Amino acid sequence: MKDTFELYNLDVTVIGDKTTFACDHTPGLAFQVNGEDLIFVKRFSMYTLASLIPLLPAKQRNTHANDWMTSDDIISCPDPNCGARFKISRTGRTTYRHGEVTRNPLNDADKASS
């Protein structure tokens, strides 16, 4: 039985012209997403993070080529007066095993489709 799956690793990078920012963002600053882990090098706005979080698990998964989640990768700052944007880039893939990320066993239907 195959119990593995892949997720994309992500970089989320601040882009834009600092002179248009209302917030304290730094162009080029990034954080990474590897599996369920967020990796920060420097501080990052929790309000911006709150607006990005719902998109990250979807960006980690395979999506159809015509799906907007595949093609759209620039997200605006949640502050409507701020010109900062955030680019979500898929940077590679990591393979995970079902049993390493959950205690729930695969059910018989899942086993048959593996």
matplotlib code that plots the C-alpha trace (Angstrom):
import matplotlib.pyplot as plt

x = [0.0, 1.3, 0.8, 2.9, 1.9, 3.8, 3.4, 5.1, 7.6, 6.8, 8.6, 6.5, 8.3, 7.5, 7.5, 6.7, 8.0, 8.7, 7.5, 4.0, 3.9, 1.7, 3.0, 6.5, 7.2, 10.7, 10.9, 12.7, 11.9, 10.6, 9.5, 9.3, 6.6, 7.8, 5.0, 3.2, 6.2, 6.6, 10.2, 10.9, 14.2, 12.9, 9.7, 6.6, 3.2, 0.7, -2.1, -0.5, 0.2, -3.4, -4.5, -1.9, -2.4, -5.7, -4.0, -0.8, -2.2, -3.9, -0.7, 1.1, -1.1, -1.2, -3.8, -5.2, -3.2, -6.4, -7.1, -6.5, -4.6, -2.0, -1.6, -2.2, 0.7, 0.7, -1.4, -2.1, -1.5, -4.7, -4.3, -6.1, -3.8, -0.6, 1.1, 2.9, 2.3, 3.4, 4.6, 4.0, 6.4, 6.5, 10.1, 10.2, 8.4, 8.7, 7.2, 5.4, 4.0, 0.5, 1.4, 4.0, 1.6, -1.6, -2.7, -5.8, -5.4, -6.1, -9.5, -10.2, -11.3, -8.1, -6.0, -7.7, -7.1, -3.4]
y = [0.0, 3.4, 5.8, 8.7, 12.2, 15.2, 18.9, 21.8, 23.8, 27.5, 30.8, 33.9, 37.0, 40.7, 42.6, 46.1, 49.6, 50.5, 54.1, 52.8, 50.7, 51.8, 48.9, 48.1, 45.5, 44.9, 44.2, 40.9, 39.6, 36.1, 33.1, 29.5, 26.9, 23.3, 20.8, 22.3, 24.4, 28.1, 29.3, 32.9, 34.7, 38.1, 39.5, 39.4, 41.1, 38.9, 40.7, 39.9, 36.4, 35.9, 36.9, 34.5, 31.4, 30.2, 30.2, 28.3, 24.8, 25.1, 26.4, 23.4, 20.9, 19.8, 21.8, 21.8, 23.9, 26.1, 26.6, 30.1, 28.6, 27.4, 30.7, 33.4, 33.9, 37.5, 38.5, 42.1, 43.4, 43.2, 46.9, 48.6, 51.7, 49.6, 48.9, 45.8, 42.5, 39.0, 36.5, 32.8, 30.6, 26.9, 25.9, 22.1, 19.1, 17.0, 13.5, 12.6, 9.4, 9.3, 7.7, 10.4, 13.3, 11.8, 9.1, 8.4, 5.2, 5.0, 3.5, 0.7, 3.1, 5.1, 1.9, 0.7, 4.0, 4.1]
z = [0.0, -0.9, 2.0, 0.7, -0.6, -1.7, -0.7, -2.4, -0.2, -0.5, -0.2, 0.6, -0.3, 0.3, -3.1, -4.0, -3.6, 0.0, -0.6, -1.2, 2.0, 4.9, 7.0, 8.2, 5.5, 4.1, 0.3, -0.2, 3.3, 3.0, 5.1, 4.1, 4.4, 4.7, 5.5, 8.5, 9.5, 9.0, 9.0, 9.8, 9.6, 10.8, 12.2, 10.1, 10.5, 12.2, 10.3, 7.0, 8.1, 9.1, 5.6, 4.0, 6.1, 4.5, 1.1, 2.0, 2.4, -1.0, -2.6, -1.2, -3.1, -6.7, -8.5, -12.1, -14.5, -15.1, -11.4, -10.2, -7.2, -9.7, -11.7, -9.2, -6.9, -5.8, -2.8, -1.7, 1.8, 3.9, 4.6, 1.7, 2.1, 1.8, -1.5, -0.3, -2.0, -1.2, -3.8, -3.0, -4.9, -5.1, -4.5, -4.5, -3.1, 0.0, 0.3, 3.5, 4.8, 6.1, 9.4, 10.1, 10.0, 11.6, 14.1, 12.0, 10.0, 6.3, 5.7, 3.3, 0.5, 0.8, 0.7, -2.5, -4.3, -3.3]

ax = plt.figure().add_subplot(projection="3d")
ax.plot(x, y, z, "-o")
ax.set_aspect("equal")
plt.show()
